[in-house]
Amino acid sequence: MAKVAFVFPGQGSQAVGMGRAWVDAFECSRAVFAAADEALGFELSTLCWRGPESELQLTANTQPAILTASVAMHRAVAETGHQPVVMAGHSLGEYSALVAAGVLDFTDAVRLVRRRGELMQKAVPVGEGAMAAILGLDAATVATITDEASADGVCTVANLNSPVQTVIAGSAAGVARALELATAAGARRVVPLAVSAPFHSPLMAPAREGLEPHLESTEFRDHTVPVVTNIDARPAESGAAARDALARQIDGPVRWVESVEWMVEEGGVEAFVEVGPGAVLKGLIRRIARGVLVINVAEPVDLNQFAELGG
């Protein structure tokens, strides 16, 4: 069987109905949703399966919902016997990876991401922050643009998603100026994102400060499988290091391109399996590691794709 990496999606992959087919098919998936409902004190499962979408889109709900759906899917995948050599998650998805690697208990993780979402939402008043995707320019050019735009307000690189897709974040004025500069520099597209806060920017410092005590009071064990962190684009060497990386990730960039490159070049990964709702990471990885097999497991029928991995 090919050497496989499991990767887990972040915010933006949510959809009403996610996880329901897994609960119908697998007892282990059903147990994950039940545990989330009990840990949070409300029926997150009903919100995931029935909506309304407007409630699911709220950051404080979206983050535990995606984590729960992803872990529920991973539990069923794990029952098939397929084991990765390394894992990673995009932003919020790093929590899913840490649960899958035995670093975090699921109930601890779902409470943490619920609080994480609340703190990120509160850090910047609605309308004062912004995020946008810049397509068709390399990361170095975008970094130069955000430096210049910072004269108008906070603006920084937030997500390095692919060689030609970089997300920026900051104040509404700073991001607006950056989009003007990117267009003038020849960007293929600039896309303002419908998000409620400028994630992975210095404006998230209050959220980091608020979450750190919760992280410190949570048990982090050492990994059973290496997990490449967003902030360092390298595996954390211990549970304590994984905790520290989660804190720094809140107001630091998601180095997804470098993370994928490390898994291929240093980790020897020959195939990627995206475990969770949607297929966002599948598209990004295909642009980073051309020729490497990538599949996504979002519905039970997708388990058949493991045959492509030779197992």
C-alpha positions, -999 to +999 in steps of 0.1 A: +000+000+000+012+035-007+025+057+021-005+078+030-012+111+048-046+119+063-055+155+061-085+173+077-104+204+065-110+236+083-137+263+083-155+267+050-161+230+044-193+229+065-227+220+049-260+211+064-264+173+064-227+166+070-220+134+089-255+120+088-248+092+064-219+081+086-241+080+117-266+059+098-239+034+088-214+033+117-219+030+154-185+045+160-195+077+141-228+078+160-209+077+193-188+108+183-219+130+176-235+118+209-203+127+227-203+162+212-239+168+222-231+158+258-199+178+260-214+210+246-248+208+263-268+212+232-277+192+201-248+200+178-258+169+158-292+183+150-275+216+138-252+196+116-279+175+100-308+199+098-294+234+102-305+261+099-276+270+077-275+305+092-268+290+126-243+265+113-223+293+097-217+311+130-180+306+139-187+293+174-209+266+159-190+259+127-158+250+144-171+222+167-194+210+139-166+204+114-144+188+141-172+165+151-180+155+115-144+149+106-137+128+137-168+108+131-156+100+096-121+092+108-134+067+133-151+048+106-120+051+083-098+037+111-121+007+114-110-003+079-075-008+091-059+019+069-032+038+088-014+070+077+023+077+082+016+113+090-014+137+095-022+174+091-052+197+093-059+230+077-064+256+105-093+242+126-085+208+110-053+206+130-076+198+160-091+169+141-057+156+132-046+158+169-076+138+180-070+112+153-033+110+164-043+104+200-029+137+213-063+151+223-094+135+237-123+143+214-145+158+242-116+181+252-111+191+216-147+199+209-149+221+240-117+239+230-128+246+194-162+259+207-143+283+229-119+291+201-147+301+178-163+323+204-131+341+211-122+346+174-156+361+168-153+385+198-117+396+190-128+420+162-162+437+159-181+426+128-173+448+098-139+460+111-120+430+098-118+412+065-103+383+046-098+378+008-082+353-015-057+364-041-054+341-071-027+341-097+001+357-078+030+340-060+032+342-022+063+365-023+044+391-044+014+389-021+036+395+009+050+426-007+015+438-014+003+433+022+034+451+035+025+482+013-012+479+022-004+480+059+000+517+056-038+518+054-045+493+082-034+459+094-029+435+065-010+403+064-007+369+047-031+345+065-032+312+045-006+301+020-030+276+004-013+268-030+014+282-052-011+306-067-037+310-040-029+331-009-055+344+016-049+377+033-065+391+065-066+422+085-085+454+089-112+462+063-092+492+051-060+473+048-074+444+030-093+466+006-061+484-003-043+451-008-069+440-033-065+472-053-027+466-054-031+429-063-054+437-092-029+463-104-001+437-101-020+413-124-039+390-100-061+366-119-089+371-094-094+387-060-122+372-039-134+388-006-144+360+017-177+358+036-161+353+070-170+369+103-134+378+115-099+382+101-085+348+111-048+341+113-039+378+115-024+399+144-059+411+151-066+377+166-041+383+194-070+387+220-084+353+209-050+337+214-046+352+248-081+341+258-076+305+246-041+299+260-054+292+296-079+266+282-051+250+262-028+249+292-055+232+314-061+205+287-041+173+286-020+169+254-004+135+250+025+126+227+016+115+192+009+080+179+013+094+144+032+126+135+011+157+130+025+185+108+015+218+124+003+248+103+025+274+120+058+255+117+051+232+086+069+205+106+057+177+129+053+187+165+078+167+186+056+163+217+021+169+230+034+201+247+048+213+213+014+206+197-003+227+223+021+256+217+016+253+180-022+256+184-018+288+204+006+304+178-017+293+149-045+316+160-028+348+150-001+333+127-003+321+091-014+287+079+017+274+059-002+248+040+020+247+009+051+240+030+032+215+051+023+194+021+058+198+006+073+185+039+049+155+039+060+146+003+097+154+004+106+145+040+077+122+050+078+101+018+040+105+013+027+090-019-010+097-015-033+120+005-067+112+019-088+141+029-111+130+058-140+154+064-168+173+048-161+188+013-131+185-009-112+218-005-079+203+005-080+178-024-080+207-049-052+226-031-030+195-027-033+187-064-018+222-071+010+218-047+021+182-052+013+175-089+011+138-097+005+126-062-027+107-057-053+126-037-087+112-026-114+127-003-136+107+020-167+127+028-194+100+025-194+063+033-193+053-004-160+071-007-144+043+014-143+024-019-116+048-031-091+031-008-087+005-034-068+031-054-042+032-027-034-005-031-053-016+000 
